[in-house]
Amino acid sequence: MKKTLILDIYNSRNSVFSIKDIALFWGESNTELVKMRLYRYVKAGKLYSIRKGLYAKDKNYDKYELATKIYTPSYISFETVLGRAGVTFQHYGQVFVASYLTRKITVDGQIYSYRKIKDSVLTNNAGIEHKNNYSITTPERAFLDVVYLNKNYHFDNLSILDWNKVLEILPIYSNKRMEKEVKSYQTRLR
């Protein structure tokens, strides 16, 4: 029976699991029993303990998936997305995440920087893609998230953005200062 329990985890498409995730896989409501089994699997080398309450099949877990599991709800955004898209040229070694709180933590040598976004924006799916067991913004939504939290931010290449999408997502922020600033960025681009 215990062999099939670990197989449930190995057969999953997830690479990172919370205790709640695993309890659901196993159909087990007793979290103490789940924790005890997980402890044994980690001790036997069958699972990797990333940090308290979070586990992976091995050390090759998806860093973005972990970032969105540490604090939920959350999504990958800001400089992480803008750098990948070529909107900013500065390389940041940390993963930037929008969440309900502001924190900077290090896990397995990787820095995760959480930035607080108001709930109505955080829970709005406009400009957010759900893939590979985590949520990540489009470059347009990441641009707006950065403008929302920063005044006079320097972007290296705004021509990559689809300005129709930017203007479509903008109303979710309900922020007059931000609306003026976005229009200013768009005007400078022309």
N, C-alpha and C positions, 0 to 999 in steps of 0.2 A: 504493500500500500504506500509506504513512504517513497518508494522509487517513483511512483506516478506523480507524487506531489512535486518533486523537483523537476520532473519532465514537464509539468504544467508551466513552470517558469521558463525552462529552456525552449519550449515550443512557442512561447509568446513572441510577438514582434517587438515588444518593448525591450529596452536595454536597461532601464532603471525602474525599480519597483519600490513602492512604499509598503508599509505593513498592511495598510488597508487594501491595496491592490492585491497583495498575496492572499489575504484573508478571503477576498472575493473569489479569486481563482480556486481556492480550496473549499469554498463554501463553509468556512469556519467562522463562527461568531465569537469564539473565545480567543481574544487577542493575546492573552498570556501563553496559550498553547502555540499560537503562530510564532510568537517571539522565541519561545523555547526551540521550536523546530529550526527556525532561521539561525539561531545561535549555533546549533549543531551543524547545519550546512556550512556556515562560515568557518567553523572550527575544522571541519573536514576538507575545506578547500573547494567545496562545490558552489559556493556563492561568495561574492565579494561585498564586504560592508563598506559602503562609501562614506557614510556618516550616520549618526543616530537616526534610525527609522528608515533609512534608504539603502537599497541593495541593488547589486547588478550581477549579471551572469559571470562577468569577469572584469578586468581593468579596462577593457576596450569599450566602455559604455559611451553613449552619445552625450556630450557635454551640454548641448542645448536642451536635451530631454531632462537632464538632471537639473538645469537651471530653472525650468518651469515646474519641477516637482518639489523643489525646496520650499518655495512659497507659492501658494495657489490661491486665487487665479493670478496668472502672470503670462507674459509673452516676450519673446526676443525682439528687441527694437534698438533704437538710438544708433550709436556709432557702430555697433556690430553689423547692423543691416546696411547702414550708409556706406561703410567701408567696403563691404562685399559688393555693393552696387556701383561703386566708383564715384559716389557723391562727395565723399571725403577721402583724402589721400593719406591722412595720418593713420598709422597702424596702432591699434590698441590690443594688448594681449589679453585684456579682460573681456568677459561676456557681459553685455549690457541688457538688462531686463526691466520691463515695466511691471510694477507690482502695486500692492496696496500699502507698502512701506518702503522706507529708504534704509538700505543696509549694504555693507560691503563685506563679503565673506570669502575665505579661501578654502577650497576643497581639493585635495590631491594636487596641490600646487597651482591650481587654476583659480583666478580671481573672478568672482561674480559680483557685479555691481547692480544692485536693485534701486530703482528710482520710483518714487511714489507718483502715481497718476490718480486723479480723482476717479471714484468708482464708476460714474456714468461713462467715462471714457474707457476705463480698464475693461469693463464688461461689454463694450460695444464691439461687434465683430467686423465693422467696416474697415477694410484694408488689412485684414488679418487672415493669413493662410494657416490651415491646420494640416501639418504633414509630419511624417516620421515621428509620431507620438509627442509632438510639441507644437506650440503656436508661434508663428513668426510674422512680423509685419511685412508689407510691401515697402519698397523704398519711399513711396509717397506717404504712407502712414508713419514711417520712422522719421521722415523729415518733419512732419507735423508734430510728432511727439517731442522732438528736439526743440522746435520753435516754441511749443507750449511751456517747456521748462526753462528755456534760456532766452535772454534778450541779446540781440545783435550777434548771433552765432555766425561763425565763418564757415561757409560751405565752399568746397573747391569746384564742384561741377554740377550745377543745378539743371543743366540741359538734358540730363538723363531722365529727369522726372516727367511723368505724364501729368501736365497741369490740370487737365480735365478731372483726373482722379483726385488730385490734391484738393481742388475746389469742391468736389463731391463729398469728400471725407471731412473737410474743414468744419461744417456746422456741428458735428458731435462735440466739439470742445466748448461751444458757447462762450467765446472769449473775443471781445472787441479788439484788444491790443494785438492779439495773435492774427486776427483778420487783416489788420492794417499792415502788420509785419510781413505776412505771406504775400500780400499784394505788392509790397515794396520789393521783396525778393523777385517776384515775377516781372515787375517793371524793369529792374536792373538787368534782367536776363535778356530782354528784348533789344 
